[in-house]
Amino acid sequence: MATLILEAEHTRLRLTLLSSHIRFSIPFQSTETTTFFVSFHFSHFLLFFFSLFDTFLDAG
């Protein structure tokens, strides 16, 4: 199970995805110079992705 958190304040937006394998966070600030930052642990992301893929295969 994953939790998606969306926080907005004025021109700032923060999106966070939490699960047992991954913490995916996107802070976004809308200004003249748009800043976009993504950080996650890639190997954990792959584990999370393939576990979802296996679930879909088992369901099929």
PDB file with one MODEL, atoms N, CA, C and O in Angstrom:
MODEL        1
ATOM      1  N   MET A   1       0.839  -1.188   0.000  1.00  0.00           N
ATOM      2  CA  MET A   1       0.000   0.000   0.000  1.00  0.00           C
ATOM      3  C   MET A   1       0.876   1.240   0.000  1.00  0.00           C
ATOM      4  O   MET A   1       1.883   1.300   0.706  1.00  0.00           O
ATOM      5  N   ALA A   2       0.489   2.228  -0.795  1.00  0.00           N
ATOM      6  CA  ALA A   2       1.245   3.475  -0.901  1.00  0.00           C
ATOM      7  C   ALA A   2       0.365   4.645  -0.492  1.00  0.00           C
ATOM      8  O   ALA A   2      -0.855   4.609  -0.652  1.00  0.00           O
ATOM      9  N   THR A   3       0.990   5.665   0.029  1.00  0.00           N
ATOM     10  CA  THR A   3       0.293   6.884   0.426  1.00  0.00           C
ATOM     11  C   THR A   3       0.791   8.034  -0.429  1.00  0.00           C
ATOM     12  O   THR A   3       1.996   8.248  -0.558  1.00  0.00           O
ATOM     13  N   LEU A   4      -0.136   8.766  -1.008  1.00  0.00           N
ATOM     14  CA  LEU A   4       0.212   9.920  -1.829  1.00  0.00           C
ATOM     15  C   LEU A   4      -0.165  11.186  -1.074  1.00  0.00           C
ATOM     16  O   LEU A   4      -1.317  11.360  -0.678  1.00  0.00           O
ATOM     17  N   ILE A   5       0.810  12.070  -0.877  1.00  0.00           N
ATOM     18  CA  ILE A   5       0.601  13.312  -0.131  1.00  0.00           C
ATOM     19  C   ILE A   5       0.833  14.492  -1.068  1.00  0.00           C
ATOM     20  O   ILE A   5       1.887  14.597  -1.694  1.00  0.00           O
ATOM     21  N   LEU A   6      -0.150  15.372  -1.160  1.00  0.00           N
ATOM     22  CA  LEU A   6      -0.031  16.574  -1.981  1.00  0.00           C
ATOM     23  C   LEU A   6      -0.222  17.790  -1.091  1.00  0.00           C
ATOM     24  O   LEU A   6      -1.263  17.947  -0.452  1.00  0.00           O
ATOM     25  N   GLU A   7       0.795  18.654  -1.053  1.00  0.00           N
ATOM     26  CA  GLU A   7       0.743  19.861  -0.236  1.00  0.00           C
ATOM     27  C   GLU A   7       0.913  21.077  -1.141  1.00  0.00           C
ATOM     28  O   GLU A   7       1.824  21.118  -1.968  1.00  0.00           O
ATOM     29  N   ALA A   8       0.042  22.059  -0.983  1.00  0.00           N
ATOM     30  CA  ALA A   8       0.140  23.282  -1.780  1.00  0.00           C
ATOM     31  C   ALA A   8       0.063  24.491  -0.866  1.00  0.00           C
ATOM     32  O   ALA A   8      -0.787  24.569   0.021  1.00  0.00           O
ATOM     33  N   GLU A   9       0.971  25.437  -1.101  1.00  0.00           N
ATOM     34  CA  GLU A   9       0.977  26.680  -0.332  1.00  0.00           C
ATOM     35  C   GLU A   9       1.454  27.803  -1.236  1.00  0.00           C
ATOM     36  O   GLU A   9       2.608  27.814  -1.664  1.00  0.00           O
ATOM     37  N   HIS A  10       0.573  28.742  -1.528  1.00  0.00           N
ATOM     38  CA  HIS A  10       0.876  29.863  -2.421  1.00  0.00           C
ATOM     39  C   HIS A  10       1.366  29.319  -3.768  1.00  0.00           C
ATOM     40  O   HIS A  10       0.603  28.648  -4.463  1.00  0.00           O
ATOM     41  N   THR A  11       2.594  29.586  -4.145  1.00  0.00           N
ATOM     42  CA  THR A  11       3.101  29.106  -5.433  1.00  0.00           C
ATOM     43  C   THR A  11       3.911  27.824  -5.294  1.00  0.00           C
ATOM     44  O   THR A  11       4.498  27.355  -6.269  1.00  0.00           O
ATOM     45  N   ARG A  12       3.949  27.252  -4.089  1.00  0.00           N
ATOM     46  CA  ARG A  12       4.754  26.051  -3.881  1.00  0.00           C
ATOM     47  C   ARG A  12       3.864  24.812  -3.847  1.00  0.00           C
ATOM     48  O   ARG A  12       2.764  24.831  -3.295  1.00  0.00           O
ATOM     49  N   LEU A  13       4.361  23.749  -4.443  1.00  0.00           N
ATOM     50  CA  LEU A  13       3.643  22.482  -4.493  1.00  0.00           C
ATOM     51  C   LEU A  13       4.602  21.367  -4.122  1.00  0.00           C
ATOM     52  O   LEU A  13       5.734  21.328  -4.606  1.00  0.00           O
ATOM     53  N   ARG A  14       4.153  20.459  -3.263  1.00  0.00           N
ATOM     54  CA  ARG A  14       4.994  19.335  -2.867  1.00  0.00           C
ATOM     55  C   ARG A  14       4.182  18.053  -2.986  1.00  0.00           C
ATOM     56  O   ARG A  14       3.088  17.947  -2.432  1.00  0.00           O
ATOM     57  N   LEU A  15       4.725  17.084  -3.710  1.00  0.00           N
ATOM     58  CA  LEU A  15       4.067  15.802  -3.924  1.00  0.00           C
ATOM     59  C   LEU A  15       4.952  14.706  -3.351  1.00  0.00           C
ATOM     60  O   LEU A  15       6.131  14.614  -3.693  1.00  0.00           O
ATOM     61  N   THR A  16       4.389  13.874  -2.480  1.00  0.00           N
ATOM     62  CA  THR A  16       5.169  12.816  -1.841  1.00  0.00           C
ATOM     63  C   THR A  16       4.432  11.492  -1.958  1.00  0.00           C
ATOM     64  O   THR A  16       3.243  11.406  -1.651  1.00  0.00           O
ATOM     65  N   LEU A  17       5.137  10.463  -2.400  1.00  0.00           N
ATOM     66  CA  LEU A  17       4.591   9.111  -2.466  1.00  0.00           C
ATOM     67  C   LEU A  17       5.343   8.252  -1.463  1.00  0.00           C
ATOM     68  O   LEU A  17       6.567   8.141  -1.530  1.00  0.00           O
ATOM     69  N   LEU A  18       4.616   7.646  -0.535  1.00  0.00           N
ATOM     70  CA  LEU A  18       5.226   6.827   0.504  1.00  0.00           C
ATOM     71  C   LEU A  18       4.743   5.389   0.386  1.00  0.00           C
ATOM     72  O   LEU A  18       3.551   5.143   0.198  1.00  0.00           O
ATOM     73  N   SER A  19       5.651   4.456   0.494  1.00  0.00           N
ATOM     74  CA  SER A  19       5.296   3.044   0.585  1.00  0.00           C
ATOM     75  C   SER A  19       6.377   2.348   1.390  1.00  0.00           C
ATOM     76  O   SER A  19       7.294   2.993   1.899  1.00  0.00           O
ATOM     77  N   SER A  20       6.272   1.045   1.506  1.00  0.00           N
ATOM     78  CA  SER A  20       7.255   0.308   2.291  1.00  0.00           C
ATOM     79  C   SER A  20       8.627   0.302   1.622  1.00  0.00           C
ATOM     80  O   SER A  20       9.634   0.087   2.297  1.00  0.00           O
ATOM     81  N   HIS A  21       8.689   0.531   0.312  1.00  0.00           N
ATOM     82  CA  HIS A  21       9.947   0.439  -0.426  1.00  0.00           C
ATOM     83  C   HIS A  21      10.488   1.779  -0.901  1.00  0.00           C
ATOM     84  O   HIS A  21      11.663   1.874  -1.256  1.00  0.00           O
ATOM     85  N   ILE A  22       9.654   2.819  -0.913  1.00  0.00           N
ATOM     86  CA  ILE A  22      10.077   4.036  -1.609  1.00  0.00           C
ATOM     87  C   ILE A  22       9.517   5.279  -0.931  1.00  0.00           C
ATOM     88  O   ILE A  22       8.405   5.271  -0.402  1.00  0.00           O
ATOM     89  N   ARG A  23      10.293   6.326  -0.956  1.00  0.00           N
ATOM     90  CA  ARG A  23       9.786   7.652  -0.595  1.00  0.00           C
ATOM     91  C   ARG A  23      10.116   8.563  -1.766  1.00  0.00           C
ATOM     92  O   ARG A  23      11.279   8.896  -1.998  1.00  0.00           O
ATOM     93  N   PHE A  24       9.096   8.961  -2.495  1.00  0.00           N
ATOM     94  CA  PHE A  24       9.253   9.722  -3.728  1.00  0.00           C
ATOM     95  C   PHE A  24       8.698  11.114  -3.482  1.00  0.00           C
ATOM     96  O   PHE A  24       7.502  11.272  -3.241  1.00  0.00           O
ATOM     97  N   SER A  25       9.545  12.109  -3.541  1.00  0.00           N
ATOM     98  CA  SER A  25       9.138  13.462  -3.169  1.00  0.00           C
ATOM     99  C   SER A  25       9.464  14.445  -4.280  1.00  0.00           C
ATOM    100  O   SER A  25      10.580  14.458  -4.801  1.00  0.00           O
ATOM    101  N   ILE A  26       8.480  15.275  -4.644  1.00  0.00           N
ATOM    102  CA  ILE A  26       8.681  16.292  -5.668  1.00  0.00           C
ATOM    103  C   ILE A  26       8.323  17.659  -5.099  1.00  0.00           C
ATOM    104  O   ILE A  26       7.144  18.009  -5.065  1.00  0.00           O
ATOM    105  N   PRO A  27       9.300  18.442  -4.652  1.00  0.00           N
ATOM    106  CA  PRO A  27       9.008  19.836  -4.329  1.00  0.00           C
ATOM    107  C   PRO A  27       8.986  20.664  -5.623  1.00  0.00           C
ATOM    108  O   PRO A  27       9.894  20.556  -6.447  1.00  0.00           O
ATOM    109  N   PHE A  28       7.969  21.469  -5.792  1.00  0.00           N
ATOM    110  CA  PHE A  28       7.834  22.255  -7.011  1.00  0.00           C
ATOM    111  C   PHE A  28       7.502  23.690  -6.646  1.00  0.00           C
ATOM    112  O   PHE A  28       6.565  23.939  -5.887  1.00  0.00           O
ATOM    113  N   GLN A  29       8.250  24.620  -7.171  1.00  0.00           N
ATOM    114  CA  GLN A  29       7.989  26.038  -6.912  1.00  0.00           C
ATOM    115  C   GLN A  29       7.832  26.768  -8.243  1.00  0.00           C
ATOM    116  O   GLN A  29       8.722  26.735  -9.093  1.00  0.00           O
ATOM    117  N   SER A  30       6.694  27.424  -8.409  1.00  0.00           N
ATOM    118  CA  SER A  30       6.406  28.131  -9.653  1.00  0.00           C
ATOM    119  C   SER A  30       6.833  29.587  -9.517  1.00  0.00           C
ATOM    120  O   SER A  30       6.156  30.382  -8.866  1.00  0.00           O
ATOM    121  N   THR A  31       7.952  29.929 -10.130  1.00  0.00           N
ATOM    122  CA  THR A  31       8.449  31.307 -10.141  1.00  0.00           C
ATOM    123  C   THR A  31       8.920  31.612 -11.558  1.00  0.00           C
ATOM    124  O   THR A  31       8.641  30.849 -12.483  1.00  0.00           O
ATOM    125  N   GLU A  32       9.626  32.712 -11.732  1.00  0.00           N
ATOM    126  CA  GLU A  32      10.167  33.010 -13.058  1.00  0.00           C
ATOM    127  C   GLU A  32      11.115  31.899 -13.507  1.00  0.00           C
ATOM    128  O   GLU A  32      11.118  31.508 -14.674  1.00  0.00           O
ATOM    129  N   THR A  33      11.911  31.401 -12.577  1.00  0.00           N
ATOM    130  CA  THR A  33      12.761  30.247 -12.852  1.00  0.00           C
ATOM    131  C   THR A  33      12.138  29.045 -12.156  1.00  0.00           C
ATOM    132  O   THR A  33      12.196  28.924 -10.932  1.00  0.00           O
ATOM    133  N   THR A  34      11.548  28.167 -12.937  1.00  0.00           N
ATOM    134  CA  THR A  34      10.847  27.021 -12.370  1.00  0.00           C
ATOM    135  C   THR A  34      11.851  26.008 -11.838  1.00  0.00           C
ATOM    136  O   THR A  34      12.792  25.620 -12.530  1.00  0.00           O
ATOM    137  N   THR A  35      11.635  25.590 -10.606  1.00  0.00           N
ATOM    138  CA  THR A  35      12.514  24.616  -9.968  1.00  0.00           C
ATOM    139  C   THR A  35      11.780  23.292  -9.836  1.00  0.00           C
ATOM    140  O   THR A  35      10.640  23.253  -9.374  1.00  0.00           O
ATOM    141  N   PHE A  36      12.422  22.221 -10.237  1.00  0.00           N
ATOM    142  CA  PHE A  36      11.814  20.897 -10.177  1.00  0.00           C
ATOM    143  C   PHE A  36      12.851  19.911  -9.663  1.00  0.00           C
ATOM    144  O   PHE A  36      13.940  19.805 -10.227  1.00  0.00           O
ATOM    145  N   PHE A  37      12.527  19.197  -8.611  1.00  0.00           N
ATOM    146  CA  PHE A  37      13.488  18.302  -7.987  1.00  0.00           C
ATOM    147  C   PHE A  37      12.827  16.969  -7.651  1.00  0.00           C
ATOM    148  O   PHE A  37      11.757  16.932  -7.042  1.00  0.00           O
ATOM    149  N   VAL A  38      13.472  15.880  -8.052  1.00  0.00           N
ATOM    150  CA  VAL A  38      12.971  14.539  -7.761  1.00  0.00           C
ATOM    151  C   VAL A  38      14.080  13.751  -7.092  1.00  0.00           C
ATOM    152  O   VAL A  38      15.201  13.697  -7.598  1.00  0.00           O
ATOM    153  N   SER A  39      13.774  13.138  -5.956  1.00  0.00           N
ATOM    154  CA  SER A  39      14.780  12.298  -5.317  1.00  0.00           C
ATOM    155  C   SER A  39      14.142  11.003  -4.844  1.00  0.00           C
ATOM    156  O   SER A  39      13.077  11.019  -4.227  1.00  0.00           O
ATOM    157  N   PHE A  40      14.785   9.889  -5.129  1.00  0.00           N
ATOM    158  CA  PHE A  40      14.331   8.604  -4.642  1.00  0.00           C
ATOM    159  C   PHE A  40      15.493   7.629  -4.716  1.00  0.00           C
ATOM    160  O   PHE A  40      16.489   7.881  -5.394  1.00  0.00           O
ATOM    161  N   HIS A  41      15.355   6.526  -4.020  1.00  0.00           N
ATOM    162  CA  HIS A  41      16.380   5.496  -4.062  1.00  0.00           C
ATOM    163  C   HIS A  41      16.043   4.574  -5.227  1.00  0.00           C
ATOM    164  O   HIS A  41      15.041   3.859  -5.181  1.00  0.00           O
ATOM    165  N   PHE A  42      16.869   4.582  -6.270  1.00  0.00           N
ATOM    166  CA  PHE A  42      16.517   3.926  -7.530  1.00  0.00           C
ATOM    167  C   PHE A  42      16.308   2.429  -7.364  1.00  0.00           C
ATOM    168  O   PHE A  42      15.368   1.876  -7.934  1.00  0.00           O
ATOM    169  N   SER A  43      17.157   1.763  -6.600  1.00  0.00           N
ATOM    170  CA  SER A  43      17.006   0.316  -6.436  1.00  0.00           C
ATOM    171  C   SER A  43      15.702  -0.017  -5.724  1.00  0.00           C
ATOM    172  O   SER A  43      15.054  -1.012  -6.048  1.00  0.00           O
ATOM    173  N   HIS A  44      15.313   0.809  -4.756  1.00  0.00           N
ATOM    174  CA  HIS A  44      14.039   0.598  -4.079  1.00  0.00           C
ATOM    175  C   HIS A  44      12.873   0.855  -5.027  1.00  0.00           C
ATOM    176  O   HIS A  44      11.844   0.182  -4.956  1.00  0.00           O
ATOM    177  N   PHE A  45      13.041   1.841  -5.921  1.00  0.00           N
ATOM    178  CA  PHE A  45      12.003   2.105  -6.911  1.00  0.00           C
ATOM    179  C   PHE A  45      11.819   0.899  -7.822  1.00  0.00           C
ATOM    180  O   PHE A  45      10.690   0.533  -8.150  1.00  0.00           O
ATOM    181  N   LEU A  46      12.926   0.276  -8.235  1.00  0.00           N
ATOM    182  CA  LEU A  46      12.832  -0.908  -9.087  1.00  0.00           C
ATOM    183  C   LEU A  46      12.134  -2.051  -8.365  1.00  0.00           C
ATOM    184  O   LEU A  46      11.301  -2.738  -8.957  1.00  0.00           O
ATOM    185  N   LEU A  47      12.464  -2.265  -7.085  1.00  0.00           N
ATOM    186  CA  LEU A  47      11.780  -3.300  -6.315  1.00  0.00           C
ATOM    187  C   LEU A  47      10.281  -3.026  -6.255  1.00  0.00           C
ATOM    188  O   LEU A  47       9.474  -3.940  -6.424  1.00  0.00           O
ATOM    189  N   PHE A  48       9.912  -1.780  -6.017  1.00  0.00           N
ATOM    190  CA  PHE A  48       8.505  -1.391  -5.941  1.00  0.00           C
ATOM    191  C   PHE A  48       7.811  -1.624  -7.282  1.00  0.00           C
ATOM    192  O   PHE A  48       6.703  -2.160  -7.324  1.00  0.00           O
ATOM    193  N   PHE A  49       8.463  -1.221  -8.380  1.00  0.00           N
ATOM    194  CA  PHE A  49       7.887  -1.366  -9.714  1.00  0.00           C
ATOM    195  C   PHE A  49       7.686  -2.832 -10.071  1.00  0.00           C
ATOM    196  O   PHE A  49       6.619  -3.214 -10.553  1.00  0.00           O
ATOM    197  N   PHE A  50       8.714  -3.661  -9.836  1.00  0.00           N
ATOM    198  CA  PHE A  50       8.609  -5.065 -10.205  1.00  0.00           C
ATOM    199  C   PHE A  50       7.635  -5.826  -9.317  1.00  0.00           C
ATOM    200  O   PHE A  50       7.022  -6.793  -9.769  1.00  0.00           O
ATOM    201  N   SER A  51       7.479  -5.411  -8.068  1.00  0.00           N
ATOM    202  CA  SER A  51       6.476  -6.050  -7.222  1.00  0.00           C
ATOM    203  C   SER A  51       5.075  -5.747  -7.750  1.00  0.00           C
ATOM    204  O   SER A  51       4.205  -6.617  -7.710  1.00  0.00           O
ATOM    205  N   LEU A  52       4.843  -4.528  -8.244  1.00  0.00           N
ATOM    206  CA  LEU A  52       3.561  -4.210  -8.877  1.00  0.00           C
ATOM    207  C   LEU A  52       3.375  -5.019 -10.153  1.00  0.00           C
ATOM    208  O   LEU A  52       2.284  -5.527 -10.415  1.00  0.00           O
ATOM    209  N   PHE A  53       4.432  -5.141 -10.946  1.00  0.00           N
ATOM    210  CA  PHE A  53       4.377  -5.885 -12.204  1.00  0.00           C
ATOM    211  C   PHE A  53       4.034  -7.349 -11.940  1.00  0.00           C
ATOM    212  O   PHE A  53       3.201  -7.924 -12.640  1.00  0.00           O
ATOM    213  N   ASP A  54       4.671  -7.960 -10.932  1.00  0.00           N
ATOM    214  CA  ASP A  54       4.380  -9.346 -10.571  1.00  0.00           C
ATOM    215  C   ASP A  54       2.937  -9.508 -10.123  1.00  0.00           C
ATOM    216  O   ASP A  54       2.302 -10.519 -10.425  1.00  0.00           O
ATOM    217  N   THR A  55       2.416  -8.524  -9.409  1.00  0.00           N
ATOM    218  CA  THR A  55       1.023  -8.576  -8.965  1.00  0.00           C
ATOM    219  C   THR A  55       0.080  -8.594 -10.160  1.00  0.00           C
ATOM    220  O   THR A  55      -0.893  -9.348 -10.169  1.00  0.00           O
ATOM    221  N   PHE A  56       0.361  -7.767 -11.177  1.00  0.00           N
ATOM    222  CA  PHE A  56      -0.483  -7.751 -12.369  1.00  0.00           C
ATOM    223  C   PHE A  56      -0.375  -9.068 -13.132  1.00  0.00           C
ATOM    224  O   PHE A  56      -1.376  -9.549 -13.663  1.00  0.00           O
ATOM    225  N   LEU A  57       0.814  -9.660 -13.198  1.00  0.00           N
ATOM    226  CA  LEU A  57       0.979 -10.942 -13.875  1.00  0.00           C
ATOM    227  C   LEU A  57       0.212 -12.045 -13.156  1.00  0.00           C
ATOM    228  O   LEU A  57      -0.430 -12.879 -13.795  1.00  0.00           O
ATOM    229  N   ASP A  58       0.278 -12.048 -11.826  1.00  0.00           N
ATOM    230  CA  ASP A  58      -0.446 -13.052 -11.049  1.00  0.00           C
ATOM    231  C   ASP A  58      -1.952 -12.906 -11.227  1.00  0.00           C
ATOM    232  O   ASP A  58      -2.675 -13.901 -11.262  1.00  0.00           O
ATOM    233  N   ALA A  59      -2.422 -11.670 -11.340  1.00  0.00           N
ATOM    234  CA  ALA A  59      -3.855 -11.432 -11.523  1.00  0.00           C
ATOM    235  C   ALA A  59      -4.315 -11.896 -12.909  1.00  0.00           C
ATOM    236  O   ALA A  59      -5.459 -12.318 -13.077  1.00  0.00           O
ATOM    237  N   GLY A  60      -3.423 -11.816 -13.895  1.00  0.00           N
ATOM    238  CA  GLY A  60      -3.768 -12.205 -15.262  1.00  0.00           C
ATOM    239  C   GLY A  60      -3.736 -13.690 -15.409  1.00  0.00           C
ATOM    240  O   GLY A  60      -4.000 -14.209 -16.493  1.00  0.00           O
TER     241      GLY A  60
ENDMDL
END
